[in-house]
Amino acid sequence: MAINGLDAIGDVKGKRVLVRVDLNVPMADGKVSDRSRITAVVPTIKELADKGAKVALLAHFGRPKGERNDTMSLAMVTEAVAETLGQEVAFAQDCIGEPAAAALAALPDGGVVILENTRFHKGEEKNDAAFVTALAENGDIYVNDAFSAAHRAHASTEGLAHKLPAFAGRAMEAELAALEKALSAPKRPVMAVVGGAKVSTKIALLENLVTKVDALVVGGGMANTFLHALGIDVGRSLCEKDQANTALRIMTAAEHAGCAIMLPKDAMVAEKFEAGAEATHIGVDEGVDHDKMILDVGPHSVAAIIGEMNGANTLVWNGPLGAFEIPPFDRGTIDTARHAAERTREGMLTVAGGGDTVAALAHAGVVDGFSYVSTAGGAFLEWLEGKPLPGVEALKRAD
């Protein structure tokens, strides 16, 4: 992908570099409870600061809808950013105008300042030209290191890239490189695992994947809709019966594209969705009793997935295979994810992300065992759907 990264940025000493990062982090008792998004952008910030740039961080926090709201101020994350970065971090009361200009003027070369929540201004989400200009007035260079916000055509994620010399940060570069290897130019055979609750939320994703991969595993609640479409009784299982035709259409498209769709062969069912519920193993062909529900794939299904995985060179993973939050219905996800981590050590490329995926892989203890795990959520899903991401498109070079 023709995008300029930090290697192409040149001399930044004394220059004001506006860096779009993702600081929309979870909070608990007024403190940042998960610093992974902060940790992800540290390499870019440090590299620019070490080269003498005046680094101004642009980010949003929450959904203030264009109004100033102190409960969504980025002041709350400044201490966590400073601690993670290992240096003092200043804070500006606004991301435009005199507060931002004064904060940057006071910043030494190599200094870092967080500018206040861009979404305190209505022009941010509207990508308003006047607001883009106001942001650009306080910068000489623009760096986007927030892939997680790249699916939004906002002023700080897309507009600024057309106003200032624009570059991708290290985290953005790493994400794009991983995604490029996974689907754009993959080493085949390519396999995808897609789980989650509903087919209706992943129609575009499934329709795109069947044209890109050699085998598609459908798990989670959405698999029940496919089983229902094939005439299998799924009892009280989560099932979108009104999406049966959609499921059949996706299966037909897969057949035409030469993509094998893998549905559960067996399942773990129970009367209640609760910890310690009595689970029964069934073959799905025999149907599910009217008072029971499918809550996980069974061991034969896991064995089939692992068998397919053993012949794959690339794996894309989105969503759990069962109700992994509650044992014993986490077994299918854990066993499959751990085998994927083993195959990664043997050289298979594994890229995962979106929705509950990170939590499921963390539960299985294999987040660090995959080649790349994206925390981008919506941006990762839209990439899986084959949609262009405005924040990425804006960084592309003309050549």
KEVO-446140 format. One record per residue (C-alpha): residue in three letters; x, y, z. Coordinates in pm, 1 decimal. Layout:
<recs>
<res:ala | X:X | Y:Y | Z:Z>
...
</recs>
This chain:
<recs>
<res:met | X:0.0 | Y:0.0 | Z:0.0>
<res:ala | X:152.7 | Y:334.7 | Z:-107.0>
<res:ile | X:149.5 | Y:525.3 | Z:220.9>
<res:asn | X:429.7 | Y:732.4 | Z:370.4>
<res:gly | X:535.6 | Y:615.2 | Z:714.9>
<res:leu | X:765.6 | Y:777.9 | Z:968.6>
<res:asp | X:1073.2 | Y:667.8 | Z:772.8>
<res:ala | X:977.0 | Y:926.8 | Z:510.9>
<res:ile | X:903.6 | Y:1213.4 | Z:749.4>
<res:gly | X:1246.2 | Y:1381.8 | Z:739.1>
<res:asp | X:1376.9 | Y:1635.0 | Z:993.4>
<res:val | X:1114.7 | Y:1716.4 | Z:1256.0>
<res:lys | X:1329.3 | Y:1904.9 | Z:1509.1>
<res:gly | X:1136.4 | Y:2206.2 | Z:1635.6>
<res:lys | X:837.0 | Y:2125.0 | Z:1417.7>
<res:arg | X:482.7 | Y:2092.7 | Z:1551.3>
<res:val | X:359.2 | Y:1742.8 | Z:1475.0>
<res:leu | X:-12.1 | Y:1673.5 | Z:1520.9>
<res:val | X:-47.2 | Y:1303.7 | Z:1599.7>
<res:arg | X:-394.8 | Y:1147.3 | Z:1588.2>
<res:val | X:-405.5 | Y:871.5 | Z:1849.0>
<res:asp | X:-676.8 | Y:666.0 | Z:2016.4>
<res:leu | X:-710.5 | Y:765.4 | Z:2382.7>
<res:asn | X:-1072.3 | Y:652.3 | Z:2409.0>
<res:val | X:-971.2 | Y:415.1 | Z:2687.8>
<res:pro | X:-1182.5 | Y:244.5 | Z:2956.3>
<res:met | X:-1198.0 | Y:413.4 | Z:3297.5>
<res:ala | X:-1272.2 | Y:286.0 | Z:3647.4>
<res:asp | X:-1287.2 | Y:508.5 | Z:3956.3>
<res:gly | X:-1140.6 | Y:798.3 | Z:3761.6>
<res:lys | X:-836.9 | Y:598.7 | Z:3646.1>
<res:val | X:-750.4 | Y:434.5 | Z:3313.3>
<res:ser | X:-827.0 | Y:64.2 | Z:3360.5>
<res:asp | X:-669.4 | Y:-63.4 | Z:3037.1>
<res:arg | X:-369.0 | Y:111.9 | Z:2883.8>
<res:ser | X:-331.0 | Y:-104.7 | Z:2572.7>
<res:arg | X:-433.8 | Y:173.7 | Z:2334.5>
<res:ile | X:-188.2 | Y:410.7 | Z:2502.3>
<res:thr | X:90.6 | Y:152.1 | Z:2488.7>
<res:ala | X:25.1 | Y:99.9 | Z:2116.7>
<res:val | X:109.6 | Y:462.8 | Z:2027.3>
<res:val | X:414.7 | Y:501.3 | Z:2253.5>
<res:pro | X:664.7 | Y:401.5 | Z:1977.3>
<res:thr | X:540.7 | Y:677.6 | Z:1746.4>
<res:ile | X:533.3 | Y:944.1 | Z:2019.4>
<res:lys | X:878.4 | Y:848.8 | Z:2148.8>
<res:glu | X:1033.3 | Y:841.8 | Z:1801.5>
<res:leu | X:904.3 | Y:1189.2 | Z:1717.6>
<res:ala | X:994.0 | Y:1331.7 | Z:2059.5>
<res:asp | X:1344.2 | Y:1180.9 | Z:2045.3>
<res:lys | X:1394.4 | Y:1355.9 | Z:1709.5>
<res:gly | X:1307.8 | Y:1690.1 | Z:1869.2>
<res:ala | X:950.8 | Y:1735.8 | Z:1746.2>
<res:lys | X:687.8 | Y:1920.3 | Z:1946.2>
<res:val | X:431.4 | Y:1642.2 | Z:1968.5>
<res:ala | X:64.1 | Y:1739.1 | Z:2003.6>
<res:leu | X:-174.7 | Y:1448.5 | Z:2053.9>
<res:leu | X:-521.8 | Y:1471.2 | Z:1897.8>
<res:ala | X:-789.2 | Y:1231.9 | Z:2019.6>
<res:his | X:-1154.3 | Y:1193.7 | Z:2112.2>
<res:phe | X:-1302.5 | Y:1056.3 | Z:2431.6>
<res:gly | X:-1661.8 | Y:936.7 | Z:2456.8>
<res:arg | X:-1948.3 | Y:1091.3 | Z:2264.1>
<res:pro | X:-1993.2 | Y:1453.5 | Z:2376.1>
<res:lys | X:-2178.8 | Y:1534.9 | Z:2050.5>
<res:gly | X:-2005.2 | Y:1864.0 | Z:1983.6>
<res:glu | X:-2047.6 | Y:2006.3 | Z:2333.9>
<res:arg | X:-1787.6 | Y:2059.3 | Z:2605.2>
<res:asn | X:-1840.0 | Y:1799.7 | Z:2876.9>
<res:asp | X:-1590.7 | Y:1777.2 | Z:3162.8>
<res:thr | X:-1677.3 | Y:1411.1 | Z:3224.3>
<res:met | X:-1527.6 | Y:1339.3 | Z:2881.5>
<res:ser | X:-1216.5 | Y:1554.4 | Z:2912.2>
<res:leu | X:-886.4 | Y:1406.4 | Z:2803.0>
<res:ala | X:-736.2 | Y:1564.6 | Z:3114.2>
<res:met | X:-839.0 | Y:1240.5 | Z:3285.5>
<res:val | X:-596.8 | Y:1032.6 | Z:3077.3>
<res:thr | X:-295.8 | Y:1268.7 | Z:3085.8>
<res:glu | X:-139.1 | Y:1107.4 | Z:3393.1>
<res:ala | X:-169.6 | Y:757.3 | Z:3243.0>
<res:val | X:-13.9 | Y:874.6 | Z:2914.9>
<res:ala | X:275.7 | Y:1040.0 | Z:3101.3>
<res:glu | X:339.0 | Y:728.2 | Z:3311.5>
<res:thr | X:324.6 | Y:496.3 | Z:3009.4>
<res:leu | X:546.3 | Y:726.2 | Z:2803.4>
<res:gly | X:791.1 | Y:784.8 | Z:3086.7>
<res:gln | X:801.1 | Y:1162.7 | Z:3049.1>
<res:glu | X:605.4 | Y:1472.1 | Z:3143.0>
<res:val | X:295.9 | Y:1536.7 | Z:2931.1>
<res:ala | X:128.3 | Y:1877.8 | Z:2917.8>
<res:phe | X:-243.2 | Y:1936.7 | Z:2863.2>
<res:ala | X:-419.6 | Y:2206.5 | Z:2660.4>
<res:gln | X:-774.6 | Y:2313.0 | Z:2741.1>
<res:asp | X:-873.5 | Y:2308.4 | Z:2373.4>
<res:cys | X:-756.6 | Y:2146.2 | Z:2051.1>
<res:ile | X:-779.2 | Y:2470.6 | Z:1849.0>
<res:gly | X:-727.3 | Y:2843.2 | Z:1901.8>
<res:glu | X:-525.3 | Y:3020.4 | Z:2170.2>
<res:pro | X:-518.1 | Y:2737.5 | Z:2429.0>
<res:ala | X:-367.1 | Y:2495.6 | Z:2176.3>
<res:ala | X:-130.8 | Y:2758.5 | Z:2028.9>
<res:ala | X:-7.6 | Y:2866.1 | Z:2373.2>
<res:ala | X:49.5 | Y:2507.2 | Z:2484.8>
<res:leu | X:256.0 | Y:2433.0 | Z:2174.9>
<res:ala | X:451.2 | Y:2758.8 | Z:2204.9>
<res:ala | X:544.9 | Y:2665.5 | Z:2563.4>
<res:leu | X:645.1 | Y:2313.3 | Z:2463.6>
<res:pro | X:1019.6 | Y:2242.1 | Z:2438.1>
<res:asp | X:1160.7 | Y:2041.8 | Z:2148.3>
<res:gly | X:1087.4 | Y:1678.2 | Z:2234.5>
<res:gly | X:790.5 | Y:1776.9 | Z:2449.8>
<res:val | X:445.4 | Y:1620.4 | Z:2438.4>
<res:val | X:105.6 | Y:1781.0 | Z:2492.4>
<res:ile | X:-244.6 | Y:1634.7 | Z:2481.3>
<res:leu | X:-495.5 | Y:1866.6 | Z:2315.2>
<res:glu | X:-850.2 | Y:1856.9 | Z:2451.9>
<res:asn | X:-1117.8 | Y:1624.1 | Z:2309.1>
<res:thr | X:-1168.9 | Y:1697.1 | Z:1938.3>
<res:arg | X:-1534.3 | Y:1595.2 | Z:1969.2>
<res:phe | X:-1605.4 | Y:1894.4 | Z:2192.1>
<res:his | X:-1644.4 | Y:2070.5 | Z:1854.8>
<res:lys | X:-1927.0 | Y:1989.7 | Z:1613.3>
<res:gly | X:-1686.0 | Y:2039.4 | Z:1323.0>
<res:glu | X:-1491.1 | Y:1725.5 | Z:1417.0>
<res:glu | X:-1749.7 | Y:1462.9 | Z:1323.4>
<res:lys | X:-1878.5 | Y:1676.8 | Z:1035.4>
<res:asn | X:-1523.5 | Y:1703.7 | Z:896.0>
<res:asp | X:-1594.2 | Y:2074.7 | Z:863.1>
<res:ala | X:-1339.7 | Y:2260.5 | Z:650.9>
<res:ala | X:-1316.0 | Y:2556.5 | Z:890.6>
<res:phe | X:-1249.9 | Y:2323.1 | Z:1183.3>
<res:val | X:-985.5 | Y:2133.9 | Z:983.1>
<res:thr | X:-815.5 | Y:2467.2 | Z:912.2>
<res:ala | X:-829.7 | Y:2560.3 | Z:1281.8>
<res:leu | X:-663.6 | Y:2231.0 | Z:1375.8>
<res:ala | X:-398.9 | Y:2266.5 | Z:1104.4>
<res:glu | X:-299.1 | Y:2614.8 | Z:1222.4>
<res:asn | X:-123.1 | Y:2456.0 | Z:1518.6>
<res:gly | X:70.8 | Y:2196.3 | Z:1320.2>
<res:asp | X:339.6 | Y:2166.0 | Z:1055.7>
<res:ile | X:304.0 | Y:1788.9 | Z:1001.3>
<res:tyr | X:20.9 | Y:1540.4 | Z:1052.3>
<res:val | X:67.2 | Y:1179.3 | Z:1165.8>
<res:asn | X:-223.1 | Y:935.7 | Z:1193.7>
<res:asp | X:-156.2 | Y:652.4 | Z:1439.0>
<res:ala | X:-520.1 | Y:567.6 | Z:1513.5>
<res:phe | X:-628.9 | Y:285.6 | Z:1284.3>
<res:ser | X:-920.4 | Y:225.9 | Z:1522.5>
<res:ala | X:-1069.3 | Y:560.7 | Z:1413.4>
<res:ala | X:-975.3 | Y:524.9 | Z:1045.3>
<res:his | X:-1326.6 | Y:421.6 | Z:942.5>
<res:arg | X:-1452.1 | Y:769.1 | Z:1037.4>
<res:ala | X:-1416.4 | Y:1059.9 | Z:792.9>
<res:his | X:-1369.3 | Y:1315.6 | Z:1070.4>
<res:ala | X:-1159.9 | Y:1630.9 | Z:1074.3>
<res:ser | X:-878.9 | Y:1483.4 | Z:1285.6>
<res:thr | X:-880.0 | Y:1143.2 | Z:1111.1>
<res:glu | X:-928.2 | Y:1240.0 | Z:745.2>
<res:gly | X:-950.3 | Y:1614.3 | Z:688.1>
<res:leu | X:-606.5 | Y:1701.2 | Z:827.9>
<res:ala | X:-435.6 | Y:1456.1 | Z:593.5>
<res:his | X:-535.1 | Y:1683.7 | Z:303.2>
<res:lys | X:-419.2 | Y:2000.0 | Z:481.5>
<res:leu | X:-71.7 | Y:1908.5 | Z:608.0>
<res:pro | X:208.4 | Y:1672.4 | Z:497.9>
<res:ala | X:61.2 | Y:1341.0 | Z:615.7>
<res:phe | X:223.7 | Y:1022.2 | Z:742.8>
<res:ala | X:121.5 | Y:696.3 | Z:910.0>
<res:gly | X:249.5 | Y:627.7 | Z:1261.0>
<res:arg | X:416.5 | Y:302.8 | Z:1363.3>
<res:ala | X:99.6 | Y:140.4 | Z:1503.6>
<res:met | X:-93.9 | Y:231.8 | Z:1187.5>
<res:glu | X:186.6 | Y:92.9 | Z:971.2>
<res:ala | X:192.3 | Y:-233.7 | Z:1166.8>
<res:glu | X:-185.2 | Y:-275.9 | Z:1142.2>
<res:leu | X:-193.6 | Y:-210.2 | Z:768.9>
<res:ala | X:98.3 | Y:-446.7 | Z:708.1>
<res:ala | X:-75.6 | Y:-726.0 | Z:901.2>
<res:leu | X:-405.3 | Y:-674.3 | Z:719.2>
<res:glu | X:-235.3 | Y:-659.3 | Z:380.9>
<res:lys | X:-67.0 | Y:-994.0 | Z:446.4>
<res:ala | X:-390.0 | Y:-1150.8 | Z:574.2>
<res:leu | X:-632.9 | Y:-1079.9 | Z:291.1>
<res:ser | X:-494.7 | Y:-844.6 | Z:27.3>
<res:ala | X:-189.3 | Y:-1053.7 | Z:-59.8>
<res:pro | X:-215.6 | Y:-1367.9 | Z:154.1>
<res:lys | X:-20.6 | Y:-1688.7 | Z:154.8>
<res:arg | X:-279.6 | Y:-1954.6 | Z:72.4>
<res:pro | X:-472.1 | Y:-2152.5 | Z:180.8>
<res:val | X:-653.8 | Y:-1879.9 | Z:376.4>
<res:met | X:-898.2 | Y:-1969.1 | Z:650.9>
<res:ala | X:-1137.9 | Y:-1742.2 | Z:840.1>
<res:val | X:-1314.8 | Y:-1802.8 | Z:1170.5>
<res:val | X:-1620.1 | Y:-1583.2 | Z:1222.3>
<res:gly | X:-1830.9 | Y:-1608.9 | Z:1535.3>
<res:gly | X:-2067.3 | Y:-1384.7 | Z:1724.5>
<res:ala | X:-2434.2 | Y:-1357.8 | Z:1794.0>
<res:lys | X:-2606.1 | Y:-1238.6 | Z:1478.5>
<res:val | X:-2581.1 | Y:-1289.4 | Z:1103.5>
<res:ser | X:-2759.9 | Y:-956.8 | Z:1047.6>
<res:thr | X:-2463.0 | Y:-758.9 | Z:1186.4>
<res:lys | X:-2207.9 | Y:-942.1 | Z:971.4>
<res:ile | X:-2375.4 | Y:-986.2 | Z:631.7>
<res:ala | X:-2127.8 | Y:-761.7 | Z:447.3>
<res:leu | X:-1836.3 | Y:-924.8 | Z:626.9>
<res:leu | X:-1945.2 | Y:-1279.6 | Z:535.8>
<res:glu | X:-2024.0 | Y:-1183.4 | Z:176.1>
<res:asn | X:-1676.5 | Y:-1034.2 | Z:135.0>
<res:leu | X:-1490.2 | Y:-1315.9 | Z:309.5>
<res:val | X:-1636.8 | Y:-1594.8 | Z:96.3>
<res:thr | X:-1474.2 | Y:-1428.7 | Z:-206.4>
<res:lys | X:-1135.9 | Y:-1400.1 | Z:-33.2>
<res:val | X:-1079.7 | Y:-1716.8 | Z:172.9>
<res:asp | X:-1060.1 | Y:-2087.9 | Z:101.4>
<res:ala | X:-1248.6 | Y:-2199.3 | Z:412.5>
<res:leu | X:-1488.4 | Y:-2009.7 | Z:636.7>
<res:val | X:-1579.3 | Y:-2138.9 | Z:982.9>
<res:val | X:-1912.4 | Y:-2001.1 | Z:1106.0>
<res:gly | X:-1958.3 | Y:-2027.7 | Z:1483.1>
<res:gly | X:-2136.5 | Y:-1863.2 | Z:1773.7>
<res:gly | X:-2504.1 | Y:-1775.4 | Z:1763.6>
<res:met | X:-2490.3 | Y:-1692.2 | Z:1393.9>
<res:ala | X:-2416.7 | Y:-2056.7 | Z:1312.1>
<res:asn | X:-2764.1 | Y:-2143.0 | Z:1444.2>
<res:thr | X:-2920.4 | Y:-1926.4 | Z:1174.2>
<res:phe | X:-2729.9 | Y:-2120.7 | Z:907.3>
<res:leu | X:-2835.8 | Y:-2452.9 | Z:1063.2>
<res:his | X:-3197.9 | Y:-2336.0 | Z:1073.9>
<res:ala | X:-3174.0 | Y:-2233.7 | Z:707.8>
<res:leu | X:-3071.2 | Y:-2592.7 | Z:630.0>
<res:gly | X:-3380.6 | Y:-2725.4 | Z:806.2>
<res:ile | X:-3216.5 | Y:-2825.8 | Z:1134.8>
<res:asp | X:-3417.9 | Y:-2769.2 | Z:1453.8>
<res:val | X:-3214.0 | Y:-2545.8 | Z:1687.1>
<res:gly | X:-3459.7 | Y:-2549.4 | Z:1978.0>
<res:arg | X:-3436.7 | Y:-2237.8 | Z:2198.7>
<res:ser | X:-3098.6 | Y:-2136.4 | Z:2056.8>
<res:leu | X:-3030.6 | Y:-1778.5 | Z:1957.6>
<res:cys | X:-3139.7 | Y:-1774.0 | Z:1594.3>
<res:glu | X:-3244.5 | Y:-1507.5 | Z:1344.8>
<res:lys | X:-3503.6 | Y:-1704.7 | Z:1153.7>
<res:asp | X:-3578.9 | Y:-1403.2 | Z:933.6>
<res:gln | X:-3217.7 | Y:-1421.1 | Z:806.6>
<res:ala | X:-3248.7 | Y:-1777.2 | Z:672.3>
<res:asn | X:-3254.5 | Y:-1659.2 | Z:309.6>
<res:thr | X:-2947.8 | Y:-1444.8 | Z:376.7>
<res:ala | X:-2764.2 | Y:-1749.1 | Z:512.5>
<res:leu | X:-2861.8 | Y:-1953.3 | Z:205.9>
<res:arg | X:-2746.8 | Y:-1670.5 | Z:-23.4>
<res:ile | X:-2407.9 | Y:-1659.0 | Z:151.5>
<res:met | X:-2369.7 | Y:-2037.1 | Z:121.6>
<res:thr | X:-2450.2 | Y:-2020.1 | Z:-251.2>
<res:ala | X:-2199.7 | Y:-1738.0 | Z:-300.7>
<res:ala | X:-1937.6 | Y:-1942.3 | Z:-115.2>
<res:glu | X:-1999.1 | Y:-2241.4 | Z:-339.1>
<res:his | X:-1958.2 | Y:-2027.1 | Z:-651.8>
<res:ala | X:-1636.5 | Y:-1876.7 | Z:-511.4>
<res:gly | X:-1489.4 | Y:-2214.0 | Z:-415.3>
<res:cys | X:-1498.7 | Y:-2133.0 | Z:-45.2>
<res:ala | X:-1585.6 | Y:-2419.7 | Z:192.2>
<res:ile | X:-1825.4 | Y:-2313.9 | Z:466.5>
<res:met | X:-1775.9 | Y:-2508.4 | Z:788.8>
<res:leu | X:-2077.8 | Y:-2525.1 | Z:1021.0>
<res:pro | X:-2091.4 | Y:-2706.6 | Z:1357.3>
<res:lys | X:-2113.5 | Y:-3085.7 | Z:1328.4>
<res:asp | X:-2196.4 | Y:-3120.3 | Z:1696.7>
<res:ala | X:-2273.7 | Y:-2889.2 | Z:1986.7>
<res:met | X:-2295.2 | Y:-2847.9 | Z:2361.2>
<res:val | X:-2651.7 | Y:-2767.3 | Z:2465.0>
<res:ala | X:-2817.8 | Y:-2674.5 | Z:2793.5>
<res:glu | X:-3152.6 | Y:-2558.0 | Z:2928.8>
<res:lys | X:-3000.9 | Y:-2248.4 | Z:3090.0>
<res:phe | X:-2728.7 | Y:-2002.7 | Z:3000.9>
<res:glu | X:-2550.9 | Y:-1986.2 | Z:3333.5>
<res:ala | X:-2223.7 | Y:-2096.2 | Z:3493.0>
<res:gly | X:-2216.1 | Y:-2463.7 | Z:3578.4>
<res:ala | X:-2529.4 | Y:-2541.6 | Z:3377.7>
<res:glu | X:-2563.1 | Y:-2908.8 | Z:3288.6>
<res:ala | X:-2434.2 | Y:-2944.5 | Z:2934.5>
<res:thr | X:-2524.8 | Y:-3220.5 | Z:2690.2>
<res:his | X:-2329.5 | Y:-3319.3 | Z:2381.4>
<res:ile | X:-2537.7 | Y:-3369.2 | Z:2065.6>
<res:gly | X:-2486.8 | Y:-3411.6 | Z:1692.8>
<res:val | X:-2658.0 | Y:-3117.7 | Z:1524.2>
<res:asp | X:-2818.7 | Y:-3341.3 | Z:1259.5>
<res:glu | X:-3040.1 | Y:-3493.9 | Z:1527.6>
<res:gly | X:-3174.6 | Y:-3149.7 | Z:1615.7>
<res:val | X:-3200.8 | Y:-2969.7 | Z:1949.3>
<res:asp | X:-3474.4 | Y:-3040.9 | Z:2204.9>
<res:his | X:-3734.4 | Y:-2764.5 | Z:2223.2>
<res:asp | X:-3630.2 | Y:-2667.9 | Z:2578.3>
<res:lys | X:-3254.3 | Y:-2651.4 | Z:2510.2>
<res:met | X:-3015.2 | Y:-2416.1 | Z:2336.2>
<res:ile | X:-2678.8 | Y:-2445.3 | Z:2160.7>
<res:leu | X:-2413.3 | Y:-2264.6 | Z:2364.6>
<res:asp | X:-2088.4 | Y:-2398.2 | Z:2218.9>
<res:val | X:-1948.0 | Y:-2606.4 | Z:1936.2>
<res:gly | X:-1877.4 | Y:-2969.0 | Z:2022.0>
<res:pro | X:-1546.4 | Y:-3162.2 | Z:2018.4>
<res:his | X:-1602.5 | Y:-3308.3 | Z:1667.8>
<res:ser | X:-1648.2 | Y:-2956.3 | Z:1531.3>
<res:val | X:-1331.6 | Y:-2842.1 | Z:1708.8>
<res:ala | X:-1142.5 | Y:-3138.3 | Z:1560.5>
<res:ala | X:-1265.1 | Y:-3048.1 | Z:1210.7>
<res:ile | X:-1161.9 | Y:-2682.6 | Z:1253.6>
<res:ile | X:-819.4 | Y:-2785.0 | Z:1382.8>
<res:gly | X:-780.7 | Y:-3024.8 | Z:1090.1>
<res:glu | X:-854.1 | Y:-2743.9 | Z:844.6>
<res:met | X:-620.3 | Y:-2513.5 | Z:1035.9>
<res:asn | X:-335.8 | Y:-2762.5 | Z:1002.7>
<res:gly | X:-344.6 | Y:-2716.6 | Z:625.9>
<res:ala | X:-381.5 | Y:-2337.3 | Z:627.9>
<res:asn | X:-107.1 | Y:-2077.6 | Z:590.0>
<res:thr | X:-317.1 | Y:-1774.0 | Z:687.4>
<res:leu | X:-593.0 | Y:-1734.9 | Z:947.5>
<res:val | X:-827.3 | Y:-1440.6 | Z:1001.9>
<res:trp | X:-1032.5 | Y:-1458.3 | Z:1323.6>
<res:asn | X:-1333.5 | Y:-1251.4 | Z:1425.6>
<res:gly | X:-1563.0 | Y:-1353.2 | Z:1710.1>
<res:pro | X:-1593.5 | Y:-1647.0 | Z:1953.7>
<res:leu | X:-1727.1 | Y:-1991.0 | Z:1866.1>
<res:gly | X:-1954.6 | Y:-2013.1 | Z:2168.1>
<res:ala | X:-2068.2 | Y:-1838.7 | Z:2486.1>
<res:phe | X:-1706.8 | Y:-1815.5 | Z:2603.0>
<res:glu | X:-1787.7 | Y:-1589.5 | Z:2899.2>
<res:ile | X:-1937.1 | Y:-1880.1 | Z:3095.3>
<res:pro | X:-1774.2 | Y:-2222.2 | Z:3149.6>
<res:pro | X:-1816.1 | Y:-2489.9 | Z:3025.8>
<res:phe | X:-1925.2 | Y:-2312.1 | Z:2707.2>
<res:asp | X:-1579.3 | Y:-2161.3 | Z:2654.8>
<res:arg | X:-1420.2 | Y:-2492.6 | Z:2561.3>
<res:gly | X:-1460.5 | Y:-2471.0 | Z:2184.0>
<res:thr | X:-1314.9 | Y:-2118.9 | Z:2164.3>
<res:ile | X:-1026.4 | Y:-2200.8 | Z:2400.8>
<res:asp | X:-920.1 | Y:-2522.9 | Z:2228.5>
<res:thr | X:-939.4 | Y:-2373.2 | Z:1879.3>
<res:ala | X:-762.5 | Y:-2050.2 | Z:1975.2>
<res:arg | X:-481.4 | Y:-2236.3 | Z:2150.9>
<res:his | X:-426.2 | Y:-2454.0 | Z:1846.7>
<res:ala | X:-414.6 | Y:-2139.9 | Z:1631.2>
<res:ala | X:-139.7 | Y:-2008.2 | Z:1860.5>
<res:glu | X:51.4 | Y:-2336.3 | Z:1815.8>
<res:arg | X:19.7 | Y:-2307.5 | Z:1438.0>
<res:thr | X:142.1 | Y:-1946.5 | Z:1461.7>
<res:arg | X:463.4 | Y:-2072.2 | Z:1621.5>
<res:glu | X:495.0 | Y:-2309.6 | Z:1325.9>
<res:gly | X:472.9 | Y:-2021.8 | Z:1077.8>
<res:met | X:102.6 | Y:-1964.6 | Z:1006.1>
<res:leu | X:3.6 | Y:-1597.3 | Z:987.9>
<res:thr | X:-279.2 | Y:-1529.0 | Z:1234.0>
<res:val | X:-464.1 | Y:-1197.2 | Z:1241.2>
<res:ala | X:-755.8 | Y:-1138.5 | Z:1478.4>
<res:gly | X:-973.3 | Y:-850.8 | Z:1589.5>
<res:gly | X:-1314.8 | Y:-691.6 | Z:1629.1>
<res:gly | X:-1594.4 | Y:-720.5 | Z:1882.5>
<res:asp | X:-1545.1 | Y:-978.7 | Z:2157.5>
<res:thr | X:-1247.7 | Y:-1133.7 | Z:1980.6>
<res:val | X:-975.3 | Y:-979.3 | Z:2196.9>
<res:ala | X:-1161.1 | Y:-1074.8 | Z:2516.0>
<res:ala | X:-1210.4 | Y:-1430.9 | Z:2389.0>
<res:leu | X:-844.6 | Y:-1470.4 | Z:2297.3>
<res:ala | X:-739.3 | Y:-1318.8 | Z:2630.1>
<res:his | X:-965.8 | Y:-1571.6 | Z:2805.2>
<res:ala | X:-784.2 | Y:-1846.3 | Z:2615.8>
<res:gly | X:-449.3 | Y:-1691.2 | Z:2711.2>
<res:val | X:-328.9 | Y:-1652.9 | Z:2353.6>
<res:val | X:-341.1 | Y:-1280.6 | Z:2269.0>
<res:asp | X:39.2 | Y:-1275.7 | Z:2249.3>
<res:gly | X:36.5 | Y:-1605.5 | Z:2059.2>
<res:phe | X:-122.9 | Y:-1460.7 | Z:1742.6>
<res:ser | X:79.4 | Y:-1280.3 | Z:1475.2>
<res:tyr | X:-136.3 | Y:-968.2 | Z:1514.4>
<res:val | X:-436.3 | Y:-887.3 | Z:1731.3>
<res:ser | X:-620.9 | Y:-567.6 | Z:1642.6>
<res:thr | X:-806.4 | Y:-369.2 | Z:1907.7>
<res:ala | X:-961.4 | Y:-150.1 | Z:1639.0>
<res:gly | X:-1317.6 | Y:-282.2 | Z:1657.7>
<res:gly | X:-1527.4 | Y:-105.0 | Z:1394.7>
<res:ala | X:-1235.2 | Y:-21.9 | Z:1166.0>
<res:phe | X:-1119.2 | Y:-384.9 | Z:1167.5>
<res:leu | X:-1470.8 | Y:-505.8 | Z:1083.8>
<res:glu | X:-1512.5 | Y:-256.5 | Z:800.0>
<res:trp | X:-1177.8 | Y:-367.7 | Z:660.5>
<res:leu | X:-1300.0 | Y:-730.6 | Z:675.8>
<res:glu | X:-1609.7 | Y:-615.9 | Z:488.2>
<res:gly | X:-1388.2 | Y:-481.4 | Z:210.0>
<res:lys | X:-1484.2 | Y:-117.9 | Z:268.5>
<res:pro | X:-1232.0 | Y:162.5 | Z:206.3>
<res:leu | X:-1135.5 | Y:335.1 | Z:532.4>
<res:pro | X:-1135.9 | Y:717.5 | Z:495.0>
<res:gly | X:-848.7 | Y:769.3 | Z:739.8>
<res:val | X:-631.6 | Y:525.8 | Z:542.3>
<res:glu | X:-740.7 | Y:642.2 | Z:197.4>
<res:ala | X:-641.6 | Y:999.1 | Z:288.7>
<res:leu | X:-284.8 | Y:885.9 | Z:360.3>
<res:lys | X:-231.6 | Y:717.8 | Z:22.7>
<res:arg | X:34.3 | Y:867.1 | Z:-199.9>
<res:ala | X:-49.5 | Y:975.1 | Z:-554.1>
<res:asp | X:208.3 | Y:731.2 | Z:-696.4>
</recs>
